[in-house]
Amino acid sequence: MSASPFELMKLARIAEAKSPHPTHKVGALICGITPKGHHFEISKANIWPEKLITTIGKEQKLGNASTTIHAEIAALCSMDTPSQGADIYITDLPCPNCAKGLCEAGINAVYVDAHTHKTALGKKIKPYFETVSLPLFEKARIPVYEVDIERHDLRALLRPHIIEGDDVAVSRPLERIAVPKDKAPAAAFYEYIKTLQKTYDANTPFAACLAHSKDTKKSFLISCEAHISIGFTADDVRAIRTAQRKYDPIIQPVNRLLLACARYGVKIDNGYIYSNHVPTSREFVNMIGAHLLSSYIGNKDICRDQWGLDAMQQIKKHKIMDLETL
């Protein structure tokens, strides 16, 4: 018999307790069924990646991003089975950046802990959860539930209207290509990047990687552009930006790539990830948290904002990652 939402949230709380953060502890548990029909559970807490602790420490930001990898993203980046169709249990409210990631990763349903109403982080994120995260989930047609362990109560915060057979529109889908068995994966990666460089306009941010499946032992080439969150329209983007100015509904290409690989259940090969523009500060933190410490950048003078360029300089100064030009 499968575990109840209350039992699963208790497991997420166990993960939360492992967080080293002194005030904002968060745990996330992802559960579902593998392609072979087996139940799986994976849980993570928000943490400081060791590489960042030993270089710039916990107090200093990387660009304008805190150096913690959020629990939801940490759990997704740890997966070696597809996250598509899985459920996630989170001990606090998911911030809009994590909400975009959960949509991109194909999460089926989101469960949040009712004790978030009492946490400092929950009170801080609540306005953004209501004005950004919930609309993101609604457009992606992901239901959101609140789990109250103490009262043994489960209530719906969001039940999107779902029409059978009506898929959520993605105007710029990812590309995934299987590397032929008779071709060396590394050579295929470099050829792929050269093709993409000719295909994309220089001003269009995109990312690509070489990834492998643990189960099938196949290698894949995956690429994507920056994109508005799944299901969003231009009008939706304007509404979100009008409601607040902190979080943008655009998911950047490297983050999108990380979460797409979680959806497919494949792992990015370290050293075989490429971004034609300098990643944002948060993208850098997520790459480091995913143990991707070697990557290629096309143009090191272009970034969404100055913070990403500043983060790159910190990375170079402290030798946090190997950043090569390709």
N, C-alpha and C positions, 0 to 999 in steps of 0.2 A: 504494500500500500504506500502511495506517495505521501510525503510529509505535508503537514498543513502549513498555511501561510505563517502561523504563529511560531511553529517550530523552525521554519526557515529564517524568520526574522531573528529568532534567538541565535541562530548560527551567524547571522550577519553581525549581531552584537558581540559575539565572541571575537570576530575579526576586528571590530571597532576597538576592542580593548587592547589590541596589539599595536594600535597606532602610537607612534612616539610623539605626536603633536600634543603640546601641553594643554591647549584649550579647544581646538577644533578636531576632535577625533571622529572619523567616519569609517564605517565598514560597509562593504558591498559584497553580496553573494549572487552569483549567476548560476542558474540551474536549468536543466533541460534534458533533451534526449539526443544522443549522438546519432550520426547516420547509420550506425549498426544497431540502434535500438536500445542502447544502454543509458541509464540515468547518470547524469554528471552534476557535480557541484564544485564551484571554485570560488574562493573568497579572498579578498584582499582589503587592507586598510590603506588610508592615505599615508604616504611615507615620503621621506626625503631620500632620493636616490643616493647611494653611497658615493658615487663619483662627484656629486655636488657637495656633499657634506665634507669630503676630504679636500676640496679645492676652495670654494667660496663660502662654505658654511651654511647654517640654517637661517641666519638673520638677513643676509644680503640677497636681493632679488637678482634674477637673471633677466636683464632688460627690465621690463615692467612686470614680469611674472614671478609669483612666489615659486620657490624651488621644490614644492611638494608636488608629487603626481597624485591626482585625485583617486580615491578608492575605486570609482567606477571604471576609470580609464586603466588603472593598474590591473584590475581583474580582467578586463577585455584583452589587454596586451599580453596577459599570461595564458590565454586560451590556446589549445591546440586542437580543439573541436569547434565546429561552426557555432557562432553566437546567434545566427539566424533562427528566429522562433523561440529563443530562450527567454526566461523571465529573470528580472533582477530585483533583489531586495536591498534597500539602502537605508542606513540608519539615520540619515538626515536628508534634507531636500537637495536634489540634484541641481547644481548651478546650470545656467544656460549653455555653457561650453560642454558640460557633460551631457546635457540633454541632446544637443546636436550630435554628439558622439553616439549616444544610445540609439538615436533614430538611424544614423548611418550604419550602425552595427546590426540592424535588423531585429532589435529587441522586441519581444511580443507584448510584454506587460511590465509595468513599473510598480513596485510596492515600496512605500516609504514608512518609516517608523513614526508612530504618533508622538513619541517623546521629542521629536524635532521642535515641537512648540515651546519646549523648555530650554533648548540649547542655544548658546550664543550664536553659533553658526546658523541655526535654523531661523532665528530672528533677523539675522543679517541678510540671509538669502531670500527670505519670504517674499519681499516685494518683486524681486527679479524672477522668482519661481512662478509667481502669479501672472506677471506681465510678459514673460518670455518663455520660460520652460514649459508651462502648461500649453500655450499656443503651439509651441514646437511639437509637443506630443500629440495634440489634437490634429494638426495637419498631417502628421505621419500615421495617424489612426492607432495610436498606442494608448490603451487605457491605463489609468493611474489609480492606485488604491492606497488607502492608509490603514496600517496594521497597528492595532492597539493590543499589545501582548497582555498588559495588566487587566484590561476589561474584556479580553477575548472578543474583540470587536473588529470587524472588517467593513470598511465603507469605501464607496467609490468617490474619488475626487474628480475623475474625468472618464466619461464613457463616450468616445467618439462615434459618430454615425458611420457605420461601415456597410457598404453595399457589396453584396457577394459578386465576385468576379471583376470588381472595379479597382484596379491597381492604383497605388499612389504614383503620381507622375514624377519622373526624374528627367529633366530636360537634358542633362549632361551626364549620362551613365558612365560608369567606370568601364575600362577595357581590361579584360583578363584573357591572356593567351597562354596556352600550354606550350612549354618548350619541348620540341621534338626530341625523342630519345637519342637520336643520332647526332645531336648538337650539344656542345658544351654550354651549360647554363651561363657561365660568365661571359663567354663570347656573344651569346644571344642577347644578354643584357646590354652590352656596349653597342651592339647593332641597333637594338631597340631604341636606346637613347638618341642615337644619331637620327633615326627616322622621326622620332617625336620632335626633335629640335627643328627639323625641316617642316613638320606638319603644323606646329603651333606658332602663332604670332608671338613675337618676343615679349609683348606686354601682357600676355595671358599667363598667369601663374599655374603651373602644373607640377606634378610629382610622379615618379615611377619607381618601381622596385622589382627585384627578383625575390621570389618567395617560394617556399617548399611546403609540401603537405607531409606531415609525420606519418599518416596512415598509408597513403598511396605512394609516397616517395617520389611524387611528381614535382616538377618545378614549373613556376608560372611567372609571366611578366604581367604586371598590373600597373595601370596608369590612370590618372584622373586630374581634373581641373578643380580650382576653387569653385564652390557651388553654393547656392542658397539651400538652406535646410530642406530636406525631403518634404514635398507637398506644398511648399511655399510658392507664392506668386510675388510679382514685383510690388503689388499693393500691400501684401502681407509684410514685406520687408519694410516698406515705408511706415506702416502702422507700428511695428516693433521699434523702429528707430525714433519715432515720435514719442512713444510711451516712455523711453529711457535711452540713455546714451552710453551706458557702460558695456553692454553686450550686443554684438552684431549677429544677425541670423545667417551670416555667410560662414561656411565651414571651409577652412583653409586646406590646401591640397595634401600637405604631409599628414595632418590630423585625419583627413578623410581617408588617406591611404592606410594609416594604422588601423582605423576602425573597419575598413573594408576587409582587410586581411583577417581581422577577428571574425567578421561575418562569414568569410569563406573557410575559416579554420586553418589558415596557413600562416607560416612564420616568415618574416622578412629576414633575408640573409644579411648579417652585419657587413657593411661595406658596399652593399648593393642597393642603396636607396639614393635617389636623385631628386633634387628640386631645382627648377630653372631659375627661381628667385631665392633670396635668402629667407629661410623660414622665420615665422614670428617667434617671439619669446616663448609662448606657450607650446608651440610646436617643438622647439628645442628641448624644453623640459620633458615633454612626453616622449621624445626620441631617446633621451638619456634614461628616462625611467623604464623604457622598453629595452634597454641595454643595446641600443643602436648607437655605437660610439664612433662610427666611421661612415662618412657619407660624402656625396658629391653635390656641388652647387654650380649651376650654370653661370649666372651673373651675380657676383658678390657685391654689386653696387645697387641692386634693386631689391626692395622689400616693401611689404605693405605699409610699414611705418619705421620710424627711426629706432624704436625700441628693439626691433629684430636685429638691426645693424649693430646696436650697442651690445646686444646679447652675443652676437658673433665675435665681437672684439674681446669680450670677457672669456669666451670659450677658447679663443686663440691664446690669450694671455696666460690662462691657467691650464692650458693643454687638456681641456676637458674632453674634446672630441677631435678626431682627425677630419678636417674639412678640406677636400680637394676640389679643384676646378675640372669640369668635364664639358 
